[in-house]
Amino acid sequence: MPTNTLDTPEVASINGFALHAAGENLSADELRQRACSELLRQAAIAKGLLPTGDSLSTNGVLSEDASSAIEALLEQSLAMPEPSEQACRRHYAAHMSLYSTGERVEVRHILFAVTQGVDVVALRNRAETTLLDVRCHDGSAAEDRFAKAASTLSNCPSGAQGGQLGWLGTADCAPEFAKEIFGNKEVGVLPRLVHSRFGLHVVEVLAREPGQERPFEAVSGAVAMSLKKTTYVTALRQYLQLLAGQALINGVDLEASSTPLVQ
């Protein structure tokens, strides 16, 4: 039976199943994560991959059986063709710097951490305002302003050093952070916020040391994996959109995220 019905609008739900306990305050991203997981859990039940007696927990944790059933569901439902060599070579030619080795950047940042219960909209507004402020001043004034903002606003211990992270390689930071700062030529305060699992970052690249490019043959496996990941993300997003279109959704906006949040 559903753990909650639609007569309690303060509780978000999918087809009448509550995504959280009454009164629990979740971030928008966590709420969408739970909604996507619940759409897939219900689809697995509909496909006969999971017993109808599987219970939904309002803490957002799937049962072991549900996790296995969702894996089987996605394997059945998502077409994942192998990328052709031609497609791989085109991708490699367009993103050659991503497959270099030894690239380093000197970076500092201001972290606005996304934590349990934080007002994400207000947090983003503060981050955007800070980004605009440090970008609108140049020369020594900008340097002082960035360091001051880091020391007073950053949720990272590096704030005590003006946001300095020092010289980083790709293995020294989260992949989603590395994707934004490596493989391009930008120096200075980046014109956009960098999103990572830790939150929102205002980032300044102080210097770059280019890496050494590797031939296609040496990285063909990594290129193919990158293309397959992109294809998978697109297919998963489309599948979730299909499930959402067939579901009765209350209290959660699944259109607010450009990428599927299921992990």
C-alpha positions in Angstrom: 0.0 0.0 0.0 1.2 3.6 -0.5 2.9 5.1 2.5 1.2 8.4 1.8 -1.6 9.8 -0.3 -2.1 12.9 -2.3 -4.3 14.6 0.3 -1.1 15.7 2.1 0.5 18.2 -0.5 3.4 19.1 1.8 4.8 15.5 1.3 6.1 14.9 -2.2 5.0 11.6 -3.8 5.1 9.4 -6.9 1.8 7.7 -7.7 0.8 8.2 -4.1 4.0 6.8 -2.5 5.6 9.3 -0.2 9.3 10.3 -1.0 10.0 11.5 2.6 8.5 11.7 6.0 6.0 14.5 6.8 7.9 17.6 7.9 11.2 16.5 6.5 13.0 19.3 4.6 15.0 18.0 1.6 17.0 19.9 -0.9 15.6 20.1 -4.4 18.3 17.9 -5.8 17.8 15.2 -3.1 14.1 15.3 -3.7 14.6 14.8 -7.4 17.1 12.0 -6.7 14.5 10.2 -4.6 11.8 10.8 -7.2 13.9 9.3 -10.0 14.7 6.2 -7.9 11.1 5.7 -7.0 10.0 6.0 -10.7 12.5 3.2 -11.5 11.5 1.1 -8.5 7.8 1.2 -9.5 8.8 0.4 -13.1 10.7 -2.6 -11.9 7.7 -3.8 -10.1 5.5 -3.3 -13.2 8.0 -5.4 -15.2 7.9 -8.2 -12.7 11.5 -7.7 -11.7 10.6 -6.8 -8.1 7.9 -8.3 -5.9 4.9 -6.0 -5.3 5.6 -6.4 -1.6 8.8 -4.4 -1.8 8.4 -1.6 0.7 9.4 2.0 0.0 11.5 3.6 2.8 11.0 7.3 3.4 14.7 7.7 4.2 15.5 7.4 0.4 17.4 4.1 0.8 16.4 1.4 -1.7 16.3 -2.2 -0.6 19.0 -4.5 -1.9 16.4 -6.3 -4.0 15.1 -3.0 -5.4 18.6 -1.9 -6.4 19.3 -5.2 -8.2 15.9 -5.0 -9.9 16.5 -1.4 -11.2 19.9 -2.6 -12.6 18.1 -5.4 -14.5 15.4 -2.9 -15.6 17.9 -0.5 -17.1 19.8 -3.3 -18.8 16.6 -4.4 -20.5 15.2 -0.9 -21.3 18.2 1.1 -22.4 19.8 0.4 -25.8 23.5 0.9 -25.5 25.2 0.4 -28.9 29.0 0.3 -29.1 30.4 3.5 -30.5 32.0 3.1 -33.9 35.7 3.8 -34.4 34.9 6.7 -36.6 32.8 8.3 -33.8 35.6 7.6 -31.3 38.2 9.3 -33.6 35.9 12.3 -34.1 35.5 12.7 -30.4 39.2 12.3 -29.8 40.1 14.9 -32.4 37.6 17.4 -30.8 38.7 16.7 -27.2 42.4 15.8 -27.6 43.4 17.8 -24.6 41.2 15.7 -22.3 43.3 12.7 -23.1 46.7 14.3 -22.4 48.7 13.3 -19.4 50.5 15.5 -16.8 48.4 18.7 -17.2 48.4 20.8 -14.1 46.6 24.0 -13.1 47.1 26.4 -10.2 43.7 27.1 -8.7 41.9 28.9 -6.0 38.2 28.7 -5.2 35.3 29.9 -3.0 33.0 27.0 -2.0 29.3 27.4 -1.3 28.6 23.9 0.1 25.3 22.2 -0.5 24.4 20.6 2.8 21.3 18.9 4.3 18.4 21.5 4.6 20.3 24.3 2.9 18.2 26.7 0.8 19.7 25.9 -2.6 18.1 28.9 -4.4 19.5 31.3 -1.8 22.9 29.6 -1.9 23.0 29.9 -5.7 22.1 33.6 -5.5 25.0 34.2 -3.0 27.4 32.3 -5.2 26.3 34.1 -8.4 26.6 37.5 -6.6 30.1 36.6 -5.4 31.1 35.4 -8.9 29.9 38.7 -10.4 31.7 40.7 -7.7 35.1 39.1 -8.2 34.8 39.2 -12.0 33.9 42.9 -12.0 37.2 43.9 -10.5 40.6 43.4 -12.1 44.3 43.8 -11.1 45.4 43.8 -7.5 41.9 44.8 -6.4 40.4 41.6 -7.8 43.1 39.5 -6.1 42.4 41.1 -2.7 38.6 40.9 -3.3 38.8 37.2 -4.2 40.9 36.3 -1.2 38.7 38.3 1.1 35.6 36.7 -0.2 37.2 33.2 0.2 38.2 33.9 3.8 34.7 35.1 4.7 32.3 33.1 2.6 34.0 29.8 1.6 32.9 26.6 3.3 36.3 25.0 2.4 39.3 25.1 4.9 41.3 26.7 2.0 39.4 29.9 2.7 41.9 30.7 5.4 44.5 30.9 2.7 42.4 33.0 0.4 40.9 29.9 -1.3 44.3 28.6 -2.6 44.3 25.0 -3.6 47.8 25.1 -5.2 48.8 23.1 -8.2 46.3 20.3 -9.1 46.4 17.4 -11.5 43.2 15.6 -12.7 43.5 12.9 -10.0 43.6 15.6 -7.3 40.0 16.7 -7.5 36.5 15.3 -8.1 35.9 14.3 -11.7 33.1 16.8 -12.2 35.4 19.6 -10.9 38.3 18.4 -13.1 36.1 18.4 -16.2 35.5 22.2 -15.8 39.1 23.3 -15.2 41.2 20.9 -17.3 41.3 20.6 -21.1 40.9 24.2 -22.0 43.0 27.4 -22.1 41.0 29.7 -19.7 43.0 31.6 -17.2 41.4 33.9 -14.6 38.1 33.8 -12.8 35.9 31.3 -14.7 32.7 33.0 -16.1 30.4 30.4 -14.6 29.9 28.6 -11.4 31.5 25.1 -11.2 29.2 22.4 -9.8 30.6 19.5 -7.9 29.3 16.9 -5.3 30.5 19.4 -2.7 28.5 22.4 -3.9 29.0 25.5 -6.0 32.5 26.9 -6.7 33.7 30.3 -7.8 37.0 29.3 -9.4 40.0 31.2 -10.5 42.7 29.5 -12.6 46.0 31.3 -11.8 48.3 29.4 -14.2 48.4 26.3 -16.4 51.0 23.7 -17.4 50.0 21.8 -20.5 50.1 18.1 -20.6 51.5 15.7 -23.1 49.1 14.5 -25.8 48.7 10.8 -26.2 47.9 9.0 -29.5 44.4 7.7 -30.2 45.6 4.1 -30.1 46.7 4.6 -26.5 43.4 6.1 -25.3 40.8 4.4 -27.6 39.3 2.5 -24.7 38.9 5.6 -22.6 37.4 7.5 -25.6 34.9 4.7 -26.2 33.9 4.6 -22.5 33.3 8.4 -22.5 31.0 8.1 -25.5 29.1 5.2 -24.0 28.7 7.2 -20.8 27.3 10.1 -22.7 24.9 7.8 -24.6 23.8 6.1 -21.3 23.1 9.5 -19.6 21.0 10.6 -22.6 19.1 7.3 -22.7 18.5 7.3 -19.0 17.2 10.9 -19.1 14.7 10.0 -21.9 13.6 6.9 -20.1 12.9 8.8 -16.9 11.0 11.4 -18.9 8.9 8.6 -20.3 8.2 7.2 -16.8 7.4 10.7 -15.4 5.0 11.3 -18.2 3.0 8.2 -17.2 3.1 8.9 -13.4 1.1 11.0 -11.0 3.8 13.3 -9.5 3.2 15.6 -6.5 5.5 18.1 -4.9 8.7 17.6 -7.0 9.9 19.3 -10.2 11.7 16.7 -12.3 12.1 19.3 -15.1 14.5 21.4 -13.1 17.5 19.1 -13.6 19.2 18.8 -17.0 20.7 15.4 -16.1 19.3 12.3 -14.4 20.1 12.3 -10.7 19.9 8.5 -10.2 23.3 7.2 -9.0 
